[in-house]
Amino acid sequence: MGEVILSALSGLLTIENLIFANLGIFIGIIFGAIPGMNGNLAITILLPFTFHMGTIPALLMLTAIFFGANFGGSISAILINTPGTNAAAATLIDGYPMCEKGQPQRALDMALVASTVGGLISALCLLFFAPQISKVAMKFGPPEYFALALFGLSVIASVSGKSLVKGLISGGIGILLATVGIDSISGLTRFTFDNIRLFNGIKMLAVLLGVYAIAQMIGRINQTEAKVVTAIEKAREGDRLTLADVRKTLPTMLKSGAIGAFIGAIPGTGGAIAAFIAYNEAKRCAKQGEEFGKGEIKGIAAPESANNGATAATLIPLLTMGIPGDVVAATLLGAFTMHGLVVGPKLFANSGPVVYAVLIGCVISQFIMFLQGKYLLKIFVKITHIPQQLLTAILVVICCAGAFAIGKSEMDVIIMLGSGIIAYLLQKVDLPPVPIVLGMVLGPVAESNLRNSLVMSGGSWLIFLQRPICVAFILLTFVLIYLLKRSDDKQRKETDKFMKNAPEE
């Protein structure tokens, strides 16, 4: 193990890696600070451009984007009462009132410190716990992998919006898209319509660009730039975070970061749920004189520590079992695969130095985020003033270039544009697009391992009831669907309640 760590450090501590980690944090904060944008969009757009990069710098930059975006979402939440990302929705409850009181810088500094603390907790959990979980997962065979993929598909329940049935329909569309091309087991072509360009299947990255980027761009084409008014230049004297503020909020940050790491490691949850749970817990433990909802500093510390505490933790099920914990992890799954890393139980055994370099890099990225936030925060604030029309046009061009770079084929651009139009239309009828991606990611895993399992058993489905791990995962699938649906309904009610009580801009 010591040799692996030393090899990882030697591969990590280079000027190139540090530059790309800094670049990733910078890009992530920018995308997170712009309402309607998010880290997943930034990762998806830049993913094709990492094809020719080294594995470590590419993965460091992409994961750093994820961390930076989660903090960036708090900038617009605090300054303009509009969360840049879903995970920052709870931050505006006390962040914007504090800004209205003439303390925007204090609120932003608190968000930065809390984001760093939560991110460190999450990154350390990933570094120390992920390898241990992978040792247990080494015992998995095709039946266990199928049950695990089935368990992962239950994530659809948490991203289905108001209707689980519509979420399942979207997930089914994703699974069908994944079957296009030459069957890896039988060698037969499926759903290619005799088009030779479809023999290699539909590229997941092209669909990602369409679903997450193009669909959003279409939705914003007819929208005018919102007027942005901030109080950053009207700050009162003493608008700075003090050491007393940090001491006061440190227990809240530590507890909220732990809550975020725990929730983030559960597939299908994520930073938004963690932020609201941590906020409610902080409010429950409020002392006399602490007025949550009216500019309480702990009301910023709790959600920001929690939503950043969920970031790196979402990679735990991805790296150890091959199941993306949320949508961003699903996108990063494509990045790992693209660079020749097969996520799952054997990842640490087969690619130990590279993986440990990325995990240690996740810890270093938190310090980079703190330094960038400390010295560049006023620059990041200016991002909220960029004309939306200009930004939309630039991103569409980048997406087209990125889609073409996948396989040097215009077919990938057509698929991207078609996926974007379809995803936009699906949103109009309340069919969520996110399950499409999850279906494309986990569908092939479930199919191939199901067929291999049936070959092992001579066609008997009883093999899944004869293996304890399979039975456990199948039962957990049904339990998780029920719990996620119940939790989602509860969180939606809490969100509506908070939004009604939040001060208007």
C-alpha positions in Angstrom: 0.0 0.0 0.0 2.8 2.4 0.9 4.4 1.9 -2.6 1.0 2.6 -4.2 0.6 5.9 -2.2 4.1 7.0 -3.1 3.5 6.3 -6.7 0.3 8.2 -6.6 1.9 11.2 -5.0 4.7 11.2 -7.6 2.2 11.1 -10.4 0.0 13.8 -8.7 2.4 16.5 -7.6 3.3 18.0 -10.9 2.8 21.5 -12.3 0.5 20.2 -15.0 -1.9 18.6 -12.5 -2.0 21.6 -10.2 -2.8 23.9 -13.2 -5.6 21.7 -14.4 -7.0 21.4 -10.9 -7.0 25.2 -10.5 -8.6 25.5 -14.0 -11.3 23.0 -13.0 -12.2 24.9 -9.8 -12.3 28.2 -11.7 -14.6 26.8 -14.4 -16.8 25.1 -11.9 -17.4 28.2 -9.8 -18.3 30.2 -13.0 -20.8 27.6 -14.1 -22.2 27.2 -10.6 -22.6 31.0 -10.1 -24.8 31.3 -13.3 -28.4 30.4 -12.5 -29.5 27.6 -14.8 -26.0 26.3 -15.2 -24.4 23.6 -13.1 -21.2 21.6 -12.7 -22.6 18.7 -14.7 -23.2 20.9 -17.7 -19.6 22.1 -17.4 -18.2 18.6 -17.1 -20.3 17.4 -20.0 -19.2 20.2 -22.3 -15.5 19.8 -21.4 -15.4 16.0 -21.3 -14.7 15.6 -25.1 -11.7 18.0 -24.8 -10.0 15.7 -22.3 -9.6 12.9 -24.8 -6.0 13.7 -25.5 -5.1 14.7 -22.0 -3.3 12.4 -19.5 -5.6 10.4 -17.2 -4.7 12.1 -13.9 -4.9 15.8 -15.1 -8.2 15.1 -17.0 -9.9 13.5 -14.0 -8.5 16.1 -11.6 -9.9 18.9 -13.7 -13.4 17.3 -14.1 -13.8 16.4 -10.4 -12.5 19.9 -9.5 -15.3 21.4 -11.7 -17.8 19.4 -9.6 -16.4 20.8 -6.3 -16.2 24.4 -7.6 -19.7 24.4 -9.0 -21.2 23.4 -5.7 -19.7 26.4 -4.0 -20.4 28.7 -7.0 -24.1 28.0 -6.7 -24.1 29.9 -3.4 -22.9 33.1 -5.0 -26.1 33.8 -6.9 -28.2 32.4 -4.1 -26.8 34.9 -1.7 -26.5 37.9 -4.0 -29.6 37.7 -6.2 -31.9 35.2 -4.3 -31.6 32.7 -7.1 -29.6 29.5 -6.5 -27.1 28.8 -9.2 -27.5 25.1 -8.6 -30.2 22.9 -7.0 -27.8 22.2 -4.1 -27.7 25.9 -3.2 -31.5 26.2 -2.8 -31.3 26.0 1.0 -28.5 28.6 1.1 -30.6 31.5 0.0 -33.0 31.1 3.0 -30.6 33.0 5.2 -28.0 34.0 2.6 -30.1 36.6 0.8 -31.5 38.2 4.0 -27.9 38.6 5.2 -27.1 40.3 1.9 -30.0 42.6 2.4 -28.7 43.6 5.8 -25.6 44.9 4.1 -23.4 41.8 4.8 -22.9 40.1 1.4 -19.2 39.6 1.8 -19.6 38.0 5.3 -22.3 35.7 3.8 -20.1 34.8 0.8 -17.0 34.2 3.1 -19.1 32.0 5.3 -20.3 30.0 2.3 -16.7 29.6 1.2 -15.4 28.4 4.6 -18.4 26.0 5.0 -17.9 24.6 1.5 -14.3 24.0 2.1 -15.0 22.2 5.4 -17.7 20.1 3.9 -15.6 19.3 0.9 -12.7 18.2 3.0 -14.9 15.8 5.1 -16.3 14.4 1.9 -12.9 14.0 0.2 -11.4 12.3 3.2 -14.3 9.9 3.4 -13.8 9.0 -0.2 -10.0 8.5 0.3 -10.2 6.3 3.4 -13.5 4.4 2.9 -13.7 3.7 -0.8 -10.7 1.3 -0.9 -12.1 -0.7 2.0 -15.5 -1.1 0.3 -13.9 -2.2 -2.9 -12.3 -5.2 -1.1 -15.7 -6.5 -0.2 -17.0 -5.9 -3.7 -14.2 -8.1 -5.1 -16.4 -11.1 -4.3 -19.0 -10.1 -6.8 -19.9 -12.3 -9.9 -22.4 -11.7 -12.8 -25.5 -12.4 -10.6 -24.4 -9.9 -8.0 -23.5 -7.3 -10.6 -27.0 -7.7 -12.1 -28.7 -7.2 -8.8 -26.4 -4.3 -8.1 -27.3 -2.7 -11.5 -30.9 -3.2 -10.7 -30.4 -1.5 -7.4 -28.7 1.4 -9.2 -31.6 1.7 -11.6 -33.8 2.4 -8.5 -32.1 5.8 -8.5 -34.7 6.7 -11.2 -37.2 6.9 -8.4 -35.5 9.9 -6.9 -35.1 11.8 -10.2 -38.6 11.2 -11.6 -40.1 14.4 -10.4 -43.8 14.3 -9.7 -44.5 10.9 -11.4 -42.6 7.7 -10.9 -44.3 6.2 -13.9 -43.0 9.0 -16.2 -39.6 8.5 -14.7 -39.7 4.8 -15.5 -40.8 5.7 -19.1 -37.8 8.0 -19.5 -35.5 5.3 -18.0 -36.8 2.8 -20.4 -36.0 5.2 -23.3 -32.5 5.4 -22.1 -32.2 1.6 -21.8 -33.5 1.2 -25.4 -31.0 3.8 -26.7 -28.2 1.7 -25.1 -29.2 -1.4 -27.1 -28.6 0.3 -30.4 -25.6 -1.2 -32.3 -23.9 -4.5 -32.4 -24.8 -6.8 -29.5 -21.6 -7.6 -27.6 -22.6 -11.2 -26.8 -24.4 -12.4 -30.0 -22.8 -10.1 -32.5 -26.1 -9.2 -34.1 -27.1 -5.7 -34.9 -30.0 -4.1 -33.1 -32.1 -1.1 -34.0 -29.5 0.2 -36.5 -32.0 0.5 -39.5 -29.1 -0.7 -41.7 -27.2 2.6 -41.0 -23.6 1.6 -40.7 -22.9 4.7 -38.6 -25.1 3.3 -35.8 -23.2 -0.1 -35.7 -21.0 1.2 -32.9 -24.1 2.3 -31.0 -25.2 5.7 -29.8 -22.5 7.5 -27.9 -23.5 8.3 -24.3 -21.6 11.5 -24.4 -23.5 12.8 -27.4 -26.8 12.1 -25.5 -25.4 13.8 -22.4 -24.6 16.9 -24.4 -28.1 16.9 -25.8 -30.0 16.2 -22.7 -28.1 18.5 -20.3 -26.8 21.2 -22.6 -28.8 21.6 -25.8 -32.1 21.1 -24.0 -31.2 23.9 -21.6 -30.1 26.2 -24.4 -33.3 25.7 -26.3 -35.3 26.6 -23.2 -33.3 29.8 -22.8 -33.3 31.0 -26.4 -36.4 33.2 -26.0 -35.6 34.4 -22.6 -34.2 37.8 -22.0 -31.4 38.6 -19.7 -32.6 39.1 -16.1 -31.7 42.3 -14.4 -29.1 41.5 -11.8 -28.8 43.8 -8.7 -26.3 43.0 -6.0 -25.5 44.6 -2.7 -21.8 43.8 -3.0 -20.9 47.4 -3.5 -23.2 48.7 -0.7 -21.7 46.7 2.1 -21.5 48.2 5.5 -18.3 48.6 7.5 -17.3 45.4 9.3 -18.7 43.2 6.5 -16.2 40.5 7.0 -16.2 37.0 8.4 -14.5 36.9 11.8 -12.7 34.2 13.7 -15.6 34.3 16.2 -18.0 33.5 13.4 -15.9 30.5 12.4 -15.7 29.2 16.0 -19.5 29.7 16.4 -20.3 27.8 13.3 -17.6 25.1 13.4 -19.7 22.4 15.2 -22.6 23.1 12.7 -20.2 22.8 9.8 -18.7 19.5 11.0 -22.0 17.9 11.8 -23.5 19.1 8.5 -20.5 17.9 6.5 -20.9 14.5 8.0 -24.6 14.5 7.2 -23.7 15.5 3.6 -21.1 12.7 3.3 -23.5 10.1 4.6 -26.3 11.1 2.3 -24.0 11.6 -0.7 -22.8 8.1 -0.5 -26.4 6.8 -0.9 -27.2 6.5 -4.6 -29.9 8.8 -5.8 -29.7 11.5 -3.1 -27.3 14.3 -3.6 -26.4 17.8 -2.3 -29.9 19.3 -2.4 -31.4 16.7 -0.1 -28.4 16.9 2.2 -28.5 20.7 2.4 -32.2 20.8 3.5 -31.7 18.0 6.0 -28.7 19.7 7.5 -30.5 23.1 7.5 -33.4 21.5 9.4 -31.1 19.9 11.9 -29.3 23.2 12.5 -32.6 25.0 12.9 -33.8 22.3 15.3 -30.7 22.8 17.5 -30.9 26.6 17.3 -30.1 28.5 20.5 -31.9 31.5 21.8 -31.3 34.6 19.7 -30.6 32.6 16.5 -33.2 33.6 13.9 -33.2 31.2 11.0 -34.7 32.7 7.9 -33.7 36.2 8.8 -30.0 36.2 8.1 -28.6 33.7 10.6 -25.0 32.8 9.7 -25.5 29.2 10.7 -28.3 29.0 8.1 -25.5 29.4 5.5 -22.9 27.2 7.2 -25.2 24.2 7.5 -26.5 23.8 3.9 -23.2 24.8 2.3 -21.2 22.4 4.4 -23.7 19.6 3.7 -24.1 20.1 -0.1 -20.3 20.1 -0.5 -20.0 17.2 2.0 -22.0 15.2 -0.5 -19.8 15.9 -3.5 -16.8 13.5 -3.3 -19.0 11.1 -1.3 -21.2 10.5 -4.4 -18.1 8.9 -6.0 -17.9 6.2 -3.4 -20.6 3.9 -5.0 -19.2 4.8 -8.4 -15.6 3.8 -7.7 -16.4 0.8 -5.6 -19.4 -0.8 -7.2 -19.7 1.0 -10.6 -23.0 2.7 -9.6 -23.2 6.4 -10.1 -24.5 8.1 -6.9 -26.0 11.0 -8.9 -26.2 12.6 -12.3 -22.7 14.1 -12.0 -21.2 10.8 -11.0 -22.9 9.2 -14.1 -21.1 11.8 -16.3 -17.8 11.1 -14.5 -18.4 7.4 -15.1 -18.0 8.3 -18.8 -14.8 10.1 -18.1 -13.3 7.2 -16.2 -14.3 4.8 -18.9 -13.0 7.1 -21.6 -9.6 7.1 -20.0 -9.4 3.3 -19.7 -10.4 2.9 -16.0 -13.0 0.3 -15.3 -14.9 1.4 -12.2 -15.9 -1.3 -9.8 -14.4 -3.7 -7.3 -11.2 -4.3 -9.2 -10.5 -0.6 -9.9 -8.1 -0.1 -6.9 -6.3 -3.4 -7.6 -5.9 -2.7 -11.3 -5.3 1.0 -11.3 -4.3 1.8 -7.7 -1.7 4.6 -8.3 -3.9 6.5 -10.7 -7.0 6.2 -8.6 -5.2 7.2 -5.4 -3.7 10.2 -7.2 -7.2 11.4 -8.1 -8.5 10.8 -4.6 -5.7 12.7 -3.0 -6.2 15.4 -5.6 -9.8 15.7 -4.4 -8.5 16.7 -1.0 -6.0 19.2 -2.5 -8.8 20.7 -4.7 -10.7 21.8 -1.6 -7.7 24.0 -0.5 -7.5 25.3 -4.1 -11.2 26.2 -4.0 -10.7 28.1 -0.7 -7.7 30.1 -2.1 -9.5 30.9 -5.3 -12.7 31.9 -3.5 -10.7 34.1 -1.1 -8.9 36.1 -3.7 -11.2 36.0 -6.7 -14.6 36.2 -5.2 -15.3 39.7 -6.5 -14.4 38.5 -10.0 -16.8 35.6 -9.8 -19.6 37.9 -8.7 -19.3 39.7 -12.1 -20.3 36.4 -13.8 -24.0 37.1 -12.9 -23.9 40.1 -15.3 -23.0 38.1 -18.5 -25.7 38.5 -21.2 -27.6 35.2 -21.4 -27.9 35.4 -25.2 -24.2 35.7 -25.7 -23.5 32.9 -23.2 -26.1 30.6 -24.9 -24.6 31.1 -28.4 -21.1 30.3 -27.2 -22.1 27.2 -25.4 -24.1 25.8 -28.4 -21.0 26.2 -30.6 -18.8 24.5 -27.9 -21.3 21.6 -27.6 -21.3 21.0 -31.4 -17.5 21.0 -31.4 -17.4 18.7 -28.5 -19.9 16.2 -30.0 -17.9 16.1 -33.3 -14.7 15.5 -31.3 -16.2 12.2 -29.8 -15.7 10.2 -33.0 -14.9 12.7 -35.7 -18.4 12.1 -37.1 -21.3 14.5 -37.9 -23.6 11.7 -36.8 -22.7 12.4 -33.2 -23.6 16.1 -33.7 -27.0 15.0 -35.2 -27.6 12.7 -32.2 -26.7 15.4 -29.8 -29.1 17.9 -31.4 -31.8 15.3 -31.7 -31.4 14.3 -28.1 -31.6 17.9 -27.0 -34.8 18.5 -28.9 -36.4 15.3 -27.6 -35.3 16.1 -24.0 -36.8 19.6 -24.3 -40.1 18.2 -25.6 -40.1 15.5 -22.9 -39.8 18.3 -20.3 -42.9 19.9 -21.8 -44.9 16.8 -20.9 -43.2 16.4 -17.5 -41.1 13.4 -18.6 -37.8 13.9 -16.8 -34.7 13.6 -19.0 -32.3 12.6 -16.2 -33.5 8.9 -16.1 -32.6 8.6 -19.8 -29.0 9.0 -19.0 -29.2 6.7 -16.0 -30.8 4.1 -18.3 -28.0 4.4 -20.8 -25.4 4.0 -18.1 -26.8 1.1 -16.2 -28.9 -0.6 -18.8 -26.0 -2.4 -20.6 -24.5 -3.4 -17.2 -27.8 -5.0 -16.2 -28.4 -6.7 -19.6 -24.9 -8.2 -20.0 -24.7 -9.6 -16.4 -28.3 -10.9 -16.6 -27.5 -12.9 -19.7 -24.2 -14.1 -18.3 -26.0 -15.2 -15.1 -28.6 -17.1 -17.0 -25.8 -18.8 -18.9 -24.2 -19.8 -15.6 -27.5 -21.3 -14.3 -28.6 -23.0 -17.5 -31.4 -20.5 -17.9 -32.7 -20.8 -14.3 -33.8 -17.5 -12.7 -33.5 -19.2 -9.3 -29.8 -18.3 -9.3 -30.7 -14.8 -8.0 -32.6 -16.3 -5.1 -29.8 -18.7 -4.2 -27.1 -16.1 -3.6 -27.5 -14.0 -0.4 -26.0 -10.8 -1.8 -28.4 -10.9 -4.8 -31.4 -11.3 -2.5 -30.1 -8.5 -0.3 -29.8 -6.1 -3.2 -33.1 -7.0 -4.7 -34.8 -6.4 -1.4 -32.9 -3.1 -1.0 -34.1 -2.1 -4.4 -37.7 -2.2 -3.4 -37.0 -0.6 -0.1 -35.0 2.2 -1.6 -37.6 3.0 -4.2 -40.2 3.4 -1.4 -37.9 5.4 0.8 -36.6 7.7 -2.0 -40.1 8.4 -3.1 -41.2 9.2 0.4 -38.2 11.4 1.0 -38.6 13.2 -2.3 -42.2 14.0 -1.5 -41.2 15.3 1.9 -38.3 17.4 0.5 -40.6 18.9 -2.1 -43.0 20.0 0.5 -40.2 21.5 2.6 -38.8 23.3 -0.5 -42.1 24.8 -1.3 -42.5 25.9 2.3 -39.1 27.5 2.4 -39.6 29.3 -1.0 -42.9 30.8 0.2 -41.2 32.1 3.3 -38.0 33.3 1.5 -37.8 37.1 1.1 -38.6 38.3 -2.4 -35.9 39.9 -4.5 
